[in-house]
């Protein structure tokens, strides 16, 4: 089992479970055996299994912070019509910190759809401000570096704002080849004398630092 495993919930309350149309007039014959959401640092792994499918167009994975308001994050092609067991696997590379909820929306070829029950997953906030260092601070003309240590994030974005909230600069960095390692980002954007906010965002964290420029 991978380090960082937090939560695994099987859909035991509907095994098997048949998706049905919203008005109840016509059951969508997709038999869902299980649906799990597991946090395996730094992603949430989503797996579900169907026992059979008839005219199944596609699934949509949705997530929510509160269990009421959802956003779609993945669309997965269904098996159409099959009497065989079908296994599905996807990942959420940018999970919410804390407890969040996932569900599957199943859509038939004729547009009818329904939802699975919810599964919850808890993603701990393992980020520490000590993992990020900006130096020198104060800096001359905005020439500073950012050291980022042991961050499990595929992408990192750095944005610079004035104290009034105006965005001056923004850049995304690909960190997929250095997960867990140390990276250094050097700012080459000249800045006038004053104070600025530096926002650093990863897949599952965000931090804001104040810097002074002379």
C-alpha positions as CSV (number, residue, x, y, z in Angstrom):
1,X,0.0,0.0,0.0
2,X,1.4,3.4,-1.0
3,X,2.4,5.9,1.7
4,X,-0.1,8.7,2.1
5,X,-3.2,6.5,1.9
6,X,-5.9,8.2,3.9
7,X,-9.5,7.2,3.1
8,X,-11.1,4.3,1.2
9,X,-14.9,4.1,0.9
10,X,-16.7,1.4,-1.0
11,X,-20.3,1.9,-2.1
12,X,-21.6,-0.9,0.0
13,X,-25.0,0.6,0.3
14,X,-25.8,-0.2,-3.3
15,X,-24.0,-3.4,-4.3
16,X,-25.3,-3.9,-6.9
17,X,-26.9,-0.6,-7.8
18,X,-28.7,0.3,-11.0
19,X,-28.6,3.9,-12.2
20,X,-32.1,5.1,-13.0
21,X,-33.6,8.1,-14.9
22,X,-34.4,11.2,-12.9
23,X,-38.2,10.8,-13.3
24,X,-38.1,7.1,-12.5
25,X,-39.9,6.2,-15.7
26,X,-37.0,4.3,-17.3
27,X,-34.2,2.7,-15.4
28,X,-30.8,3.0,-17.0
29,X,-29.5,-0.5,-17.0
30,X,-26.0,0.1,-15.7
31,X,-25.3,-2.1,-12.7
32,X,-22.7,-0.4,-10.5
33,X,-20.9,-2.9,-8.2
34,X,-18.5,-0.5,-6.4
35,X,-17.1,3.0,-6.4
36,X,-14.1,4.1,-4.3
37,X,-12.1,7.2,-3.8
38,X,-8.6,6.8,-2.2
39,X,-6.1,9.5,-1.5
40,X,-2.6,8.3,-2.5
41,X,-0.3,11.3,-2.2
42,X,-0.6,13.7,-4.0
43,X,-3.7,12.5,-6.0
44,X,-7.2,11.0,-5.4
45,X,-7.6,7.6,-7.2
46,X,-11.1,6.9,-8.3
47,X,-12.2,3.4,-9.3
48,X,-15.6,1.9,-10.1
49,X,-16.8,-1.4,-11.5
50,X,-20.0,-2.2,-13.4
51,X,-21.5,-5.7,-13.7
52,X,-23.3,-4.9,-17.0
53,X,-24.1,-1.9,-19.2
54,X,-26.7,-1.3,-21.8
55,X,-26.5,1.8,-24.1
56,X,-24.1,3.5,-21.7
57,X,-22.7,6.5,-23.4
58,X,-20.3,7.9,-20.8
59,X,-19.6,8.6,-17.1
60,X,-18.8,12.0,-15.6
61,X,-16.8,12.3,-12.4
62,X,-17.9,15.2,-10.2
63,X,-16.5,16.5,-7.0
64,X,-17.7,18.8,-4.3
65,X,-16.5,20.5,-1.1
66,X,-19.8,20.4,0.6
67,X,-21.7,17.5,-0.9
68,X,-24.2,19.9,-2.6
69,X,-22.4,21.9,-5.2
70,X,-20.5,19.8,-7.7
71,X,-18.1,20.4,-10.6
72,X,-17.3,18.0,-13.4
73,X,-13.6,17.0,-13.6
74,X,-13.5,14.0,-15.9
75,X,-15.5,12.5,-18.7
76,X,-15.0,8.8,-19.2
77,X,-16.4,6.8,-22.2
78,X,-18.8,4.0,-21.2
79,X,-18.7,0.4,-22.5
80,X,-21.9,0.8,-24.5
81,X,-23.7,-2.5,-24.2
82,X,-21.9,-5.4,-22.4
83,X,-22.7,-8.2,-20.0
84,X,-19.1,-8.4,-18.9
85,X,-17.7,-6.7,-15.8
86,X,-16.0,-3.4,-16.6
87,X,-13.4,-1.7,-14.5
88,X,-12.7,2.0,-14.6
89,X,-9.9,4.1,-13.1
90,X,-9.2,7.8,-13.1
91,X,-7.3,10.3,-10.9
92,X,-8.0,13.7,-9.6
93,X,-4.6,15.5,-9.7
94,X,-5.9,18.6,-7.9
95,X,-8.0,17.4,-5.0
96,X,-9.5,19.7,-2.4
97,X,-7.8,19.9,0.9
98,X,-9.8,18.4,3.7
99,X,-13.0,16.3,3.3
100,X,-14.6,16.4,-0.1
101,X,-17.1,14.3,-2.0
102,X,-17.1,12.5,-5.3
103,X,-19.9,11.0,-7.4
104,X,-20.4,9.5,-10.8
105,X,-23.0,10.8,-13.3
106,X,-24.0,8.2,-15.8
107,X,-25.4,9.3,-19.2
108,X,-27.2,7.0,-21.6
109,X,-27.1,7.4,-25.4
110,X,-30.6,9.0,-25.4
111,X,-29.4,11.7,-22.9
112,X,-31.0,10.2,-19.8
113,X,-28.8,10.4,-16.7
114,X,-28.5,9.8,-13.0
115,X,-26.0,9.8,-10.2
116,X,-24.3,7.3,-7.9
117,X,-24.2,7.8,-4.2
118,X,-21.4,10.0,-2.8
119,X,-18.1,8.8,-1.5
120,X,-15.9,10.9,0.8
121,X,-12.2,11.3,0.9
122,X,-10.0,13.3,3.3
123,X,-6.9,15.0,1.9
124,X,-4.6,16.3,4.7
125,X,-2.9,19.6,4.4
126,X,0.7,18.5,4.6
127,X,2.1,21.7,3.3
128,X,4.4,23.7,5.6
129,X,5.5,27.3,5.0
130,X,9.0,26.2,5.8
131,X,9.2,24.3,2.5
132,X,9.3,27.6,0.6
133,X,12.0,30.2,0.9
134,X,12.3,33.5,-0.9
135,X,15.7,35.3,-0.9
136,X,17.1,37.8,-0.7
137,X,14.3,39.7,0.9
138,X,14.6,42.7,0.6
139,X,15.9,42.3,-3.0
140,X,17.5,44.7,-5.4
141,X,15.2,45.6,-8.3
142,X,13.2,42.4,-7.8
143,X,16.0,40.0,-8.4
144,X,15.1,37.1,-6.0
145,X,14.9,33.3,-6.0
146,X,12.4,30.9,-4.7
147,X,13.5,27.6,-3.2
148,X,10.7,25.0,-3.1
149,X,11.5,21.8,-1.1
150,X,9.8,18.4,-1.1
151,X,6.6,19.6,-2.8
152,X,4.4,16.8,-4.3
153,X,3.0,19.0,-7.1
154,X,3.0,18.4,-10.9
155,X,2.6,22.1,-11.6
156,X,3.7,25.2,-9.7
157,X,2.5,28.7,-10.6
158,X,4.2,31.9,-9.3
159,X,2.3,35.2,-9.5
160,X,3.4,38.7,-8.4
161,X,0.9,41.3,-7.2
162,X,1.1,44.9,-6.1
163,X,-0.3,45.5,-2.6
164,X,-3.4,46.9,-4.2
165,X,-4.1,43.5,-5.8
166,X,-2.9,44.2,-9.4
167,X,-1.3,41.2,-11.0
168,X,2.1,42.2,-12.4
169,X,3.5,38.8,-13.5
170,X,2.4,35.1,-13.6
171,X,4.2,32.0,-14.8
172,X,3.5,28.2,-14.6
173,X,6.2,25.7,-14.1
174,X,6.2,22.0,-14.9
175,X,7.4,20.1,-11.8
176,X,6.3,16.6,-12.9
177,X,9.8,15.4,-13.3
178,X,10.9,16.6,-9.8
179,X,8.2,15.5,-7.5
180,X,9.4,15.6,-3.9
181,X,12.7,17.2,-4.9
182,X,14.0,20.7,-4.6
183,X,13.5,23.3,-7.3
184,X,14.7,26.9,-7.6
185,X,12.7,29.5,-9.5
186,X,14.6,32.7,-10.3
187,X,12.6,35.9,-10.9
188,X,13.9,37.9,-13.8
189,X,11.1,40.5,-13.9
190,X,12.3,44.0,-12.8
191,X,10.3,45.6,-10.1
192,X,10.2,49.2,-8.9
193,X,11.0,50.0,-5.3
194,X,8.2,49.0,-3.0
195,X,6.4,46.0,-1.5
196,X,4.8,43.1,-3.4
197,X,2.9,39.9,-2.8
198,X,4.2,36.6,-4.3
199,X,1.6,33.9,-4.6
200,X,2.9,30.4,-5.1
201,X,0.3,27.7,-6.0
202,X,0.7,24.0,-6.4
203,X,-1.7,21.1,-7.0
204,X,-3.0,21.1,-3.5
205,X,-1.6,24.2,-1.7
206,X,-1.3,27.9,-2.0
207,X,0.8,30.4,0.0
208,X,1.3,34.2,-0.3
209,X,4.5,35.9,0.8
210,X,5.4,39.6,1.0
211,X,8.6,40.9,-0.4
212,X,10.3,44.2,-0.4
213,X,12.2,45.7,-3.3
214,X,14.8,48.5,-3.2
